[in-house]
């Protein structure tokens, strides 16, 4: 299962991120945010965005996504 999380640097987003990383059901987590978070994990891919109106350059990360938080 693959999930995307926006806002993982915030309190609630951080809690969601921790649950996703620790879940055996989730294989891949993509975090999209304004700044890098202080967490590294083999499941986690971090994407730092300045432009939240254009996602063409990262559209390959939206393939086969099972959930978005």
Biopython code that builds the backbone (N, CA, C, O; Angstrom):
import numpy as np
from Bio.PDB.StructureBuilder import StructureBuilder

atoms = [
    (1, "UNK", "N", (0.841, -1.168, 0.000)),
    (1, "UNK", "CA", (0.000, 0.000, 0.000)),
    (1, "UNK", "C", (0.895, 1.244, 0.000)),
    (1, "UNK", "O", (1.913, 1.290, 0.692)),
    (2, "UNK", "N", (0.501, 2.241, -0.781)),
    (2, "UNK", "CA", (1.248, 3.498, -0.885)),
    (2, "UNK", "C", (0.346, 4.643, -0.462)),
    (2, "UNK", "O", (-0.808, 4.722, -0.883)),
    (3, "UNK", "N", (0.883, 5.544, 0.386)),
    (3, "UNK", "CA", (0.118, 6.703, 0.829)),
    (3, "UNK", "C", (0.926, 7.982, 0.612)),
    (3, "UNK", "O", (2.157, 7.970, 0.586)),
    (4, "UNK", "N", (0.192, 9.083, 0.456)),
    (4, "UNK", "CA", (0.783, 10.409, 0.379)),
    (4, "UNK", "C", (0.296, 11.191, 1.583)),
    (4, "UNK", "O", (-0.884, 11.148, 1.929)),
    (5, "UNK", "N", (1.219, 11.912, 2.223)),
    (5, "UNK", "CA", (0.868, 12.757, 3.360)),
    (5, "UNK", "C", (1.321, 14.175, 3.054)),
    (5, "UNK", "O", (2.474, 14.406, 2.691)),
    (6, "UNK", "N", (0.402, 15.124, 3.205)),
    (6, "UNK", "CA", (0.784, 16.529, 3.132)),
    (6, "UNK", "C", (0.705, 17.089, 4.549)),
    (6, "UNK", "O", (-0.175, 16.720, 5.327)),
    (7, "UNK", "N", (1.621, 17.968, 4.868)),
    (7, "UNK", "CA", (1.614, 18.567, 6.203)),
    (7, "UNK", "C", (2.222, 17.688, 7.275)),
    (7, "UNK", "O", (1.860, 17.813, 8.445)),
    (8, "UNK", "N", (3.135, 16.803, 6.914)),
    (8, "UNK", "CA", (3.734, 15.888, 7.892)),
    (8, "UNK", "C", (4.637, 16.605, 8.891)),
    (8, "UNK", "O", (5.031, 16.014, 9.897)),
    (9, "UNK", "N", (4.972, 17.874, 8.629)),
    (9, "UNK", "CA", (5.806, 18.613, 9.577)),
    (9, "UNK", "C", (4.986, 19.198, 10.721)),
    (9, "UNK", "O", (5.546, 19.673, 11.709)),
    (10, "UNK", "N", (3.672, 19.165, 10.591)),
    (10, "UNK", "CA", (2.788, 19.644, 11.658)),
    (10, "UNK", "C", (2.497, 18.560, 12.683)),
    (10, "UNK", "O", (2.911, 17.412, 12.520)),
    (11, "UNK", "N", (1.782, 18.931, 13.741)),
    (11, "UNK", "CA", (1.508, 17.999, 14.833)),
    (11, "UNK", "C", (0.682, 16.796, 14.367)),
    (11, "UNK", "O", (1.086, 15.651, 14.570)),
    (12, "UNK", "N", (-0.461, 17.050, 13.748)),
    (12, "UNK", "CA", (-1.331, 15.952, 13.315)),
    (12, "UNK", "C", (-0.687, 15.171, 12.171)),
    (12, "UNK", "O", (-0.712, 13.940, 12.167)),
    (13, "UNK", "N", (-0.117, 15.877, 11.210)),
    (13, "UNK", "CA", (0.560, 15.213, 10.103)),
    (13, "UNK", "C", (1.707, 14.335, 10.572)),
    (13, "UNK", "O", (1.938, 13.263, 10.013)),
    (14, "UNK", "N", (2.425, 14.778, 11.587)),
    (14, "UNK", "CA", (3.511, 13.984, 12.157)),
    (14, "UNK", "C", (3.012, 12.698, 12.789)),
    (14, "UNK", "O", (3.654, 11.653, 12.682)),
    (15, "UNK", "N", (1.874, 12.778, 13.442)),
    (15, "UNK", "CA", (1.272, 11.587, 14.059)),
    (15, "UNK", "C", (0.826, 10.612, 12.967)),
    (15, "UNK", "O", (1.047, 9.406, 13.077)),
    (16, "UNK", "N", (0.204, 11.137, 11.922)),
    (16, "UNK", "CA", (-0.216, 10.286, 10.790)),
    (16, "UNK", "C", (1.005, 9.634, 10.158)),
    (16, "UNK", "O", (0.983, 8.443, 9.848)),
    (17, "UNK", "N", (2.069, 10.405, 9.964)),
    (17, "UNK", "CA", (3.305, 9.874, 9.385)),
    (17, "UNK", "C", (3.861, 8.736, 10.231)),
    (17, "UNK", "O", (4.218, 7.687, 9.694)),
    (18, "UNK", "N", (3.939, 8.925, 11.537)),
    (18, "UNK", "CA", (4.448, 7.869, 12.427)),
    (18, "UNK", "C", (3.613, 6.597, 12.318)),
    (18, "UNK", "O", (4.160, 5.496, 12.254)),
    (19, "UNK", "N", (2.294, 6.747, 12.297)),
    (19, "UNK", "CA", (1.424, 5.569, 12.178)),
    (19, "UNK", "C", (1.625, 4.861, 10.844)),
    (19, "UNK", "O", (1.643, 3.631, 10.788)),
    (20, "UNK", "N", (1.776, 5.626, 9.781)),
    (20, "UNK", "CA", (1.972, 5.022, 8.458)),
    (20, "UNK", "C", (3.309, 4.290, 8.363)),
    (20, "UNK", "O", (3.386, 3.181, 7.834)),
    (21, "UNK", "N", (4.352, 4.920, 8.878)),
    (21, "UNK", "CA", (5.677, 4.292, 8.835)),
    (21, "UNK", "C", (5.707, 3.014, 9.665)),
    (21, "UNK", "O", (6.368, 2.044, 9.294)),
    (22, "UNK", "N", (4.999, 3.011, 10.777)),
    (22, "UNK", "CA", (5.019, 1.846, 11.663)),
    (22, "UNK", "C", (4.006, 0.766, 11.285)),
    (22, "UNK", "O", (3.977, -0.296, 11.907)),
    (23, "UNK", "N", (3.179, 1.024, 10.278)),
    (23, "UNK", "CA", (2.178, 0.053, 9.856)),
    (23, "UNK", "C", (2.787, -1.000, 8.925)),
    (23, "UNK", "O", (3.520, -0.673, 7.992)),
    (24, "UNK", "N", (2.474, -2.247, 9.194)),
    (24, "UNK", "CA", (2.910, -3.335, 8.312)),
    (24, "UNK", "C", (2.139, -3.343, 6.999)),
    (24, "UNK", "O", (2.582, -3.957, 6.029)),
    (25, "UNK", "N", (0.995, -2.671, 6.953)),
    (25, "UNK", "CA", (0.158, -2.641, 5.756)),
    (25, "UNK", "C", (0.637, -1.607, 4.743)),
    (25, "UNK", "O", (0.245, -1.664, 3.577)),
    (26, "UNK", "N", (1.469, -0.671, 5.160)),
    (26, "UNK", "CA", (1.929, 0.401, 4.277)),
    (26, "UNK", "C", (3.379, 0.163, 3.905)),
    (26, "UNK", "O", (4.243, 0.019, 4.770)),
    (27, "UNK", "N", (3.638, 0.125, 2.591)),
    (27, "UNK", "CA", (4.981, -0.132, 2.079)),
    (27, "UNK", "C", (5.729, 1.129, 1.699)),
    (27, "UNK", "O", (6.959, 1.163, 1.737)),
    (28, "UNK", "N", (4.983, 2.174, 1.330)),
    (28, "UNK", "CA", (5.616, 3.399, 0.841)),
    (28, "UNK", "C", (4.840, 4.618, 1.317)),
    (28, "UNK", "O", (3.611, 4.657, 1.243)),
    (29, "UNK", "N", (5.583, 5.625, 1.813)),
    (29, "UNK", "CA", (4.996, 6.877, 2.271)),
    (29, "UNK", "C", (5.685, 8.019, 1.532)),
    (29, "UNK", "O", (6.911, 8.127, 1.551)),
    (30, "UNK", "N", (4.895, 8.867, 0.884)),
    (30, "UNK", "CA", (5.426, 10.054, 0.213)),
    (30, "UNK", "C", (4.931, 11.263, 0.981)),
    (30, "UNK", "O", (3.726, 11.469, 1.124)),
    (31, "UNK", "N", (5.865, 12.062, 1.476)),
    (31, "UNK", "CA", (5.538, 13.282, 2.208)),
    (31, "UNK", "C", (5.784, 14.476, 1.301)),
    (31, "UNK", "O", (6.871, 14.634, 0.745)),
    (32, "UNK", "N", (4.757, 15.322, 1.157)),
    (32, "UNK", "CA", (4.883, 16.533, 0.352)),
    (32, "UNK", "C", (4.649, 17.720, 1.276)),
    (32, "UNK", "O", (3.599, 17.830, 1.909)),
    (33, "UNK", "N", (5.645, 18.612, 1.346)),
    (33, "UNK", "CA", (5.507, 19.746, 2.250)),
    (33, "UNK", "C", (6.404, 20.907, 1.889)),
    (33, "UNK", "O", (7.180, 20.847, 0.936)),
    (34, "UNK", "N", (6.282, 21.976, 2.679)),
    (34, "UNK", "CA", (7.067, 23.190, 2.444)),
    (34, "UNK", "C", (8.501, 23.084, 2.942)),
    (34, "UNK", "O", (9.378, 23.827, 2.500)),
    (35, "UNK", "N", (8.730, 22.167, 3.854)),
    (35, "UNK", "CA", (10.084, 21.992, 4.389)),
    (35, "UNK", "C", (10.328, 20.515, 4.696)),
    (35, "UNK", "O", (9.396, 19.728, 4.862)),
    (36, "UNK", "N", (11.604, 20.171, 4.767)),
    (36, "UNK", "CA", (11.989, 18.794, 5.071)),
    (36, "UNK", "C", (11.686, 18.498, 6.540)),
    (36, "UNK", "O", (11.899, 19.338, 7.414)),
    (37, "UNK", "N", (11.194, 17.307, 6.787)),
    (37, "UNK", "CA", (10.939, 16.892, 8.158)),
    (37, "UNK", "C", (12.163, 16.161, 8.698)),
    (37, "UNK", "O", (12.964, 15.623, 7.934)),
    (38, "UNK", "N", (12.298, 16.147, 10.000)),
    (38, "UNK", "CA", (13.472, 15.539, 10.639)),
    (38, "UNK", "C", (13.232, 14.063, 10.923)),
    (38, "UNK", "O", (13.334, 13.612, 12.063)),
    (39, "UNK", "N", (12.916, 13.330, 9.885)),
    (39, "UNK", "CA", (12.693, 11.896, 10.038)),
    (39, "UNK", "C", (13.144, 11.206, 8.762)),
    (39, "UNK", "O", (12.857, 11.667, 7.658)),
    (40, "UNK", "N", (13.844, 10.111, 8.923)),
    (40, "UNK", "CA", (14.257, 9.312, 7.776)),
    (40, "UNK", "C", (13.822, 7.875, 8.015)),
    (40, "UNK", "O", (13.872, 7.370, 9.137)),
    (41, "UNK", "N", (13.403, 7.240, 6.954)),
    (41, "UNK", "CA", (12.966, 5.849, 7.035)),
    (41, "UNK", "C", (13.015, 5.266, 5.630)),
    (41, "UNK", "O", (12.866, 5.991, 4.646)),
    (42, "UNK", "N", (13.220, 3.974, 5.537)),
    (42, "UNK", "CA", (13.304, 3.332, 4.219)),
    (42, "UNK", "C", (11.993, 3.426, 3.443)),
    (42, "UNK", "O", (12.013, 3.390, 2.213)),
    (43, "UNK", "N", (10.859, 3.544, 4.126)),
    (43, "UNK", "CA", (9.562, 3.684, 3.469)),
    (43, "UNK", "C", (9.284, 5.110, 3.004)),
    (43, "UNK", "O", (8.410, 5.325, 2.164)),
    (44, "UNK", "N", (10.009, 6.077, 3.533)),
    (44, "UNK", "CA", (9.663, 7.486, 3.371)),
    (44, "UNK", "C", (10.409, 8.160, 2.224)),
    (44, "UNK", "O", (11.632, 8.065, 2.123)),
    (45, "UNK", "N", (9.658, 8.839, 1.364)),
    (45, "UNK", "CA", (10.201, 9.720, 0.337)),
    (45, "UNK", "C", (9.694, 11.122, 0.645)),
    (45, "UNK", "O", (8.487, 11.347, 0.733)),
    (46, "UNK", "N", (10.618, 12.060, 0.810)),
    (46, "UNK", "CA", (10.233, 13.435, 1.116)),
    (46, "UNK", "C", (10.351, 14.313, -0.125)),
    (46, "UNK", "O", (11.355, 14.272, -0.836)),
    (47, "UNK", "N", (9.328, 15.093, -0.368)),
    (47, "UNK", "CA", (9.330, 16.043, -1.477)),
    (47, "UNK", "C", (9.059, 17.424, -0.901)),
    (47, "UNK", "O", (8.012, 17.660, -0.299)),
    (48, "UNK", "N", (10.000, 18.328, -1.087)),
    (48, "UNK", "CA", (9.843, 19.704, -0.627)),
    (48, "UNK", "C", (9.362, 20.531, -1.813)),
    (48, "UNK", "O", (9.981, 20.530, -2.876)),
    (49, "UNK", "N", (8.234, 21.246, -1.613)),
    (49, "UNK", "CA", (7.611, 22.027, -2.684)),
    (49, "UNK", "C", (7.599, 23.509, -2.337)),
    (49, "UNK", "O", (7.336, 23.898, -1.199)),
    (50, "UNK", "N", (7.884, 24.311, -3.327)),
    (50, "UNK", "CA", (7.710, 25.757, -3.210)),
    (50, "UNK", "C", (6.416, 26.148, -3.923)),
    (50, "UNK", "O", (5.663, 26.998, -3.447)),
    (51, "UNK", "N", (6.172, 25.524, -5.058)),
    (51, "UNK", "CA", (5.004, 25.814, -5.880)),
    (51, "UNK", "C", (3.945, 24.736, -5.655)),
    (51, "UNK", "O", (4.094, 23.608, -6.125)),
    (52, "UNK", "N", (2.883, 25.082, -4.941)),
    (52, "UNK", "CA", (1.811, 24.122, -4.685)),
    (52, "UNK", "C", (0.706, 24.183, -5.728)),
    (52, "UNK", "O", (-0.352, 23.581, -5.546)),
    (53, "UNK", "N", (0.937, 24.898, -6.809)),
    (53, "UNK", "CA", (-0.046, 24.977, -7.885)),
    (53, "UNK", "C", (0.334, 24.119, -9.089)),
    (53, "UNK", "O", (-0.478, 23.925, -9.994)),
    (54, "UNK", "N", (1.561, 23.604, -9.103)),
    (54, "UNK", "CA", (2.028, 22.825, -10.245)),
    (54, "UNK", "C", (2.744, 21.574, -9.736)),
    (54, "UNK", "O", (3.729, 21.662, -9.003)),
    (55, "UNK", "N", (2.236, 20.421, -10.133)),
    (55, "UNK", "CA", (2.807, 19.147, -9.694)),
    (55, "UNK", "C", (3.313, 18.297, -10.856)),
    (55, "UNK", "O", (3.578, 17.106, -10.687)),
    (56, "UNK", "N", (3.446, 18.902, -12.028)),
    (56, "UNK", "CA", (3.856, 18.156, -13.217)),
    (56, "UNK", "C", (5.192, 17.441, -13.030)),
    (56, "UNK", "O", (5.357, 16.314, -13.497)),
    (57, "UNK", "N", (6.139, 18.076, -12.359)),
    (57, "UNK", "CA", (7.474, 17.492, -12.213)),
    (57, "UNK", "C", (7.532, 16.334, -11.219)),
    (57, "UNK", "O", (8.529, 15.613, -11.183)),
    (58, "UNK", "N", (6.494, 16.141, -10.416)),
    (58, "UNK", "CA", (6.478, 15.028, -9.459)),
    (58, "UNK", "C", (5.272, 14.114, -9.691)),
    (58, "UNK", "O", (4.900, 13.343, -8.807)),
    (59, "UNK", "N", (4.668, 14.197, -10.864)),
    (59, "UNK", "CA", (3.445, 13.436, -11.139)),
    (59, "UNK", "C", (3.643, 11.928, -11.041)),
    (59, "UNK", "O", (2.679, 11.200, -10.804)),
    (60, "UNK", "N", (4.865, 11.443, -11.217)),
    (60, "UNK", "CA", (5.112, 10.004, -11.113)),
    (60, "UNK", "C", (4.890, 9.482, -9.692)),
    (60, "UNK", "O", (4.682, 8.283, -9.510)),
    (61, "UNK", "N", (4.928, 10.346, -8.694)),
    (61, "UNK", "CA", (4.678, 9.936, -7.307)),
    (61, "UNK", "C", (3.193, 9.704, -7.038)),
    (61, "UNK", "O", (2.838, 9.122, -6.013)),
    (62, "UNK", "N", (2.317, 10.152, -7.948)),
    (62, "UNK", "CA", (0.878, 10.005, -7.764)),
    (62, "UNK", "C", (0.323, 8.741, -8.410)),
    (62, "UNK", "O", (-0.891, 8.541, -8.433)),
    (63, "UNK", "N", (1.189, 7.896, -8.929)),
    (63, "UNK", "CA", (0.763, 6.658, -9.564)),
    (63, "UNK", "C", (0.616, 5.561, -8.508)),
    (63, "UNK", "O", (1.477, 5.399, -7.643)),
    (64, "UNK", "N", (-0.466, 4.825, -8.590)),
    (64, "UNK", "CA", (-0.736, 3.692, -7.701)),
    (64, "UNK", "C", (-0.778, 4.096, -6.222)),
    (64, "UNK", "O", (-0.219, 3.398, -5.377)),
    (65, "UNK", "N", (-1.419, 5.186, -5.914)),
    (65, "UNK", "CA", (-1.583, 5.659, -4.536)),
    (65, "UNK", "C", (-2.872, 5.083, -3.970)),
    (65, "UNK", "O", (-3.915, 5.126, -4.621)),
    (66, "UNK", "N", (-2.799, 4.547, -2.763)),
    (66, "UNK", "CA", (-3.961, 3.950, -2.126)),
    (66, "UNK", "C", (-4.659, 4.871, -1.135)),
    (66, "UNK", "O", (-5.836, 4.683, -0.828)),
    (67, "UNK", "N", (-3.929, 5.871, -0.634)),
    (67, "UNK", "CA", (-4.534, 6.778, 0.340)),
    (67, "UNK", "C", (-3.779, 8.096, 0.396)),
    (67, "UNK", "O", (-2.574, 8.158, 0.152)),
    (68, "UNK", "N", (-4.523, 9.150, 0.724)),
    (68, "UNK", "CA", (-3.935, 10.488, 0.841)),
    (68, "UNK", "C", (-4.402, 11.101, 2.157)),
    (68, "UNK", "O", (-5.592, 11.103, 2.472)),
    (69, "UNK", "N", (-3.457, 11.610, 2.904)),
    (69, "UNK", "CA", (-3.776, 12.281, 4.182)),
    (69, "UNK", "C", (-3.274, 13.700, 4.126)),
    (69, "UNK", "O", (-3.433, 14.449, 5.090)),
]
sb = StructureBuilder()
sb.init_structure("model")
sb.init_model(0)
sb.init_chain("A")
sb.init_seg("    ")
for serial, (resi, resn, name, xyz) in enumerate(atoms, 1):
    if name == "N":
        sb.init_residue(resn, " ", resi, " ")
    sb.init_atom(name, np.array(xyz, "f"), 0.0, 1.0, " ", f" {name:<3s}", serial, name[0])
structure = sb.get_structure()
